[in-house]
Structure formats: structure tokens, C-alpha cells
């Protein structure tokens, strides 16, 4: 059992999302940085889809009622276990009664806490993800509060006698550098943009608006205009869809996006860059560029292969721990 002593700014239980219900208007939700959540789970000896705690901007303080193995991946943060600094990106032994304190996140927006065995909240529609905007999921469909108690399913999880010295290299998986552009595929209505707007989409610097959240990131910058008015009916949208409201400031949809939308769909974030989107903070600068489908697919495959390699590496290291090497 984990007791929430301090909830932080916005902490919630997430997994890889609620699949297969878009036809009835239920979105996927899930971790904003899905890769960081997977890596934390693998380091804790879990399957990739186990429930984790997603920590946003300012972290919680958590008391562990029993000994556990945890892992934290994602944004840089000051992490303390019973007052002593600890590092992320590796398995970490936690004694019964210990308090894990996650301070403010210094670079990046989200940090993921995995616990060996997973967080055993009851799934809703096949997922343990909390959809905060829709008030759907475990924990009454809301963010964590002080006093909450989260059950653990750690009986068959990884147990550490001591914390290993090795860790993953964060730079390979966590890159919040605003100078490295997010890559887009042209959307259904990209050709309807004015030529100047098409150019601005790839050359202008945008800023993440304060109103951004898990539903979508609002981009402030050059106003993008259509070459003619469009009368559209609502159509399916997904995570990464870039919509253009009448004011000309794009919205890039995120984990809790609606399942349909009526704004022009001018672009779509490629799959390989989806997790990077989850690490942008309000006020951050963001730059974009268009790629073709062949490049987008090659980048997706390259990312998937890199994740498979690191998963194999982690499995080998955890096997050594289990065998007492």
C-alpha cells in the first residue's frame, strides 16, 4: 500500500491507455510520455502496460507501507528517499515505512513512478488510466489527493536487497530540447492553408500556452490562416492531431483528446515523437517540421527497435539480480 502524504500539482494513475472505445466516445487517456512509463515499468520488473503514477511539474510525497522496488523515469527532479537523494532511471529498493519525496521537476514536465508488481487499482473499461477531463477511471476519475491509499500487487514483483549501481542513460530517452523540432505529417486540410501559413508552420517558433493540459497543447505564435472558409462536420481525431481553430492558433491533441473534432486537421505528430510531446511545459518554445510517410515509418521502426534493445538489456540485468549475481 502507498499512502499519499502530499499529492503534488497533478499526479494520477496511468497505464498505456484505454483502447477500443472511441466508437462510443471514450478516449484512450494513458501516460503522456508513454516511453518513459514503459521504461520505468521495465526497470521495476513489470510489463510495459502496468499502472504507474504520472507526476506533473511538482511531485508528491508517498509513504510505502511495505518494502517495494520502484523506478522513476522521465523529467529531471530532486528525488529523496527518507531524506537522502536518490537517482532515477534504475531500480530502487524501498524499505517498509519509507517516504519517497519527489520535488519540483527541473527539466521536462512529467515523471513516472513504477512499483514492482504494479498499482492494483481496479480497471475501468480495461484500463487503469485516469481520464481527468472525462472524470473516468479508477480513483473516482480524478487526480491523487493527500490521504489517498493505493493498493499494490507486489507479491510476485521484483524484490531488491540493495539498489544496483547501474542505470539507464536518460539522454537516450529524455530530450526536452526545444531546438529539436517535432515532426509532422501533413493533415487532411494542410493544402487548405495559405502558402504563408504552410511556411510558418515549419519556420515559426511557437510557445506552449498556459491553458495547455492533458487534452491538448495550445500553440501560441504566428496565426495560421486558411485560403478559404471550410464548413466541416466532426470527424475522428487522435493523439497528435493538429487542429486549427478560427483564431489561427493551432492545438496539438494529447492523451485525453476527444474522439471527434470539427476544426480543420492541418497536420499530425508522427508516432516516434509522441512521447516527446508529453515533456513540454507551459511557456516552452516548440518548433515543427513536415516529413513524408516513408520517413515517419522509418523513425517509428527505429524507435521501436531501440526500445526493444533496452528492454532486453534491462531483462538481462534484472535476471542477474534475481540470480544473485
N, C-alpha and C positions, 0 to 999 in steps of 0.2 A: 504494500500500500504506500502511495505517495500522498503526503499532506501538503496542500498549497498554503504556505505561510504568507507569501506576497505574490500576487498574480502577474506583475509586470504590466506593460502598456497594453499588449494584446497577445495573449498566449492561448492556444487552442489545440485540441487533439485533432490530428490529421493522419491520413494514410495516403495512398496513391489515387484516391478518388472514387466516386460513386458512378460506376459505368452502367450504361444500358437503359437509362430512364429519361433521356432527353425528349423522347416522343410524348411523354406525359408532362413535360415542362420542368423536370427535375434535373438540375445541373450536376456537374461532376464534383465540384469543390476539390479538396485534396491539397497537398503541400504546394506552396507557391514555388519553392525550389525543390522540385521532385528528385533531382540528382543528389542533393545534399541529404535529403531524407533517406534515400536508398543507402547512401554510403554510411550514414550513422547506424542504420539498421544492420548492415553487413558487419560493421565493426563490433556491434553488440551481439552478433551471432544469430540475428533474426533473418527471416525472409524480407525481401525488399518492401512488401506491402504492409508490414506490421505497423500498428498505430504508434505515432511519435507525438511529442509536444512541439508545436511550431511557436517560436519565440520571436516577437516583433519589436525591434528598436530598443526596448528596455525589458530586461529579463525578470523571471520570477525567483523566489526563494522556496525551495522544496525540501521537506523532511522525509527521509526514507525510513519506514517502519521496520524494514528487514534489509539484510545485506543484498546488494544487487551489483550488476555490471551495467555501466552506462557508456554511451558515446555521444559526443556533441560535434556536429559538423555544420558549416555554413559561415555566417558572418563572424568577424573578429569580435571577441567580447572578453571582459575580465571575468574569469571563472574562478570561484573559490569553493573548496570543499572543507567544511569546518574551519573556515578562515584562512586556509592555505591555498595558494594559487595552484591551479592545475591547467593542463593543456587540453585542447580539443583534438579532434582528428585521430583518436586512438581509443581502445577500450580502457575503461577506468573503473577500478574497484571502489565500491561504496559500502561502508560498514553500516550495520543497523543503527538507526538513530542519527545518522549523519545529515547535515544540512548542505545542500548544493545551492550556491548563490550565483546567479547569472546577472551580471551588471549590465550597464548600457552597452549597446553594440557600437563599435567604433567605425568599422567599415562594413558596408553591406547592411541589409535590412532584416534578414531572418536567419535564425539559428535553430537547429533541430536537435532535440534530445531524444535518443532511443534508449530503451531499457531492455535488457536481455529477457526474452520471453514475450515482450510487447505489453502495451497498456490494454487491459482487458475490459474496457467499456463495451457495452452492448452495441453491436452494429445496427444501423438503420438502413434499410434497403441495400443490404450487402456491403456497407462501408462504415468504418468508424470515424470518418471525416465529419467535422462540424462545419456546416454551411451557415456562417454567421448572418449573412444577408437574408437568407430564407428561414432562419431560426429552425434548422433541420439537423438532425443527427443526435448523437449522444450528448451528455452534459446539458440537456434541455435545449440543445441547439445554440449554445452561447459560448462566449469566451470563458476561460477559467476565472474563478474568484477566490479570494482568500477564504480558507475554510473548506474548500473542495477536497475530496479524497478520491484518488484514482486507484482502482484495483490493478494489480499486476498479475500476469500469468507467467511467473518466472520459475516455476518448479523444474522445467526441463531446459531452462536457459543456460547461457554461459556463466560459469562461476569462476571468478579470478581470486587467487590467493594474494596476488600483488599486481600492480599496474605494470604492463610491459613498457619497455623503453622505446620501442618502435612506434612510429605514427605515419600517417599519410602526409604527403606534401600538399598543403592547402592550395598552393598556386596552380596546381594542375586542374583543380575543380572549382575554385572560387576566384572569379575575376570580375570585380565591380568597376574596372577601369572604364570611365565614360568615353574615353577616346577610341575604344574598340567598338566599332559600330554593330548594332543589332541588324541582322539580315532579314529581309522581307521578300516574299513572293508577291508579284502584282495581284491585286484582288479583282473581283468581278467588275468593279467600277473604276479601276485605275485609269482606263482610257478616257473616262469622262472628266478627269481633272484637266484644268487649264495647263498648257505647257509650262508656265511659270511654277505652278503648284507641283507638277511632276518633278521639276528640277529641285524645288525647295525641299521636297520630301527626302531627297538624298544629300542635300548640301547644307541645309539649315540645322542649327543646334536647337533642340527642344529641351524644355525643363519639365521635370515631373511636378505636377501641381499638388498643392496640399490636400486637395479633395480626393486624391487617389486612394484606393483601398484594394481589398481582395477581389472586388468585382472588376475593376479596371484601372489603368493608369491614364490619367488625363495629361496630354502633352501640350505645354504652353510654348508658343513660338510663332513662326510665320503662319499666317492664316492661309489655309489651303482652299482654293475655290474650284467649283465645278464649271465646266464650259457651258452647261445648260442646266436648268432645273430638272430634277428627276422625281417622278412620282412612283414610289416603291411600295410594295406590300412587304410585310415582315417575312424574313427568310431565316434559315438556320445560320447560327454563328457558333463559333467555338473559341477556345482559348487561343489568344494570339491574333484574332481578327482585329484589324484596324478599321474602326468606323469613323465617319466624318459627319458630325452634327452640323446644323446650319451655320453656327458661328465660325466654322473653319478650323477649330482646334481638335485634332484627332484624339480618339480614345482607343487605347490598346487593351483589349479584354483580357482578364486574368482568370484565376482559378474559379471564382464564384460568378462567372459571367452568366447572363440569361441565355436561354437556349435559342431564342429568336431575337431579331432586331430589324428595325426598319430604316436605319441610316445607311447611306452608301458604304459598301465594303471596299475600301481602296487598296488594301494590302493585307498580308497575313504573315506573322512572325514564323520563321522556319522552326521545325521541331528541335534542331540542335541548339537553338538559343532560348528555348522556352524557360529553362531553369534560371538563366541569367536575368530574365525579366523580374524574377522574384526577389532579387537583391538590390533593386533600385529604391532609393529613399526619396521622399518628398524634397524637392529642391535640387536633386541631382540633374546633371546635364545628360542628354541622350542624343546619339546620332544614329542615323539609319542608312542602309543602302539596299538596293534591289539585287537579287540574284535570280538565276534561272532554276528550273526544276531539277536539272541534272546536278548542279552544284549543291542544291538543297538536299537532295537524296544522298550525295556523296558525303556531305557533312553529317547527316543523320547516321549513316553507317559507321563513319569514323568515330563518332561519339559513342555509339552503342558498343563498338569493339573495344574502345578504351575502358568503358565501364565493365565489360566482361573480363578484361585482363586484370583490373584492380580487384574485382570480386574474387577471381581465382587466387590472387596474391593474398587477400585477407583470409580466405578459407584455409590456405596453407599455414598461415601464421597462427590462426586460431586452433588448427589441428595440433600444431606444436605445443600450444598452451594446454590443450586437453590431454595430450600425451605426456605432459610434464617435462617437455624439452627445455 
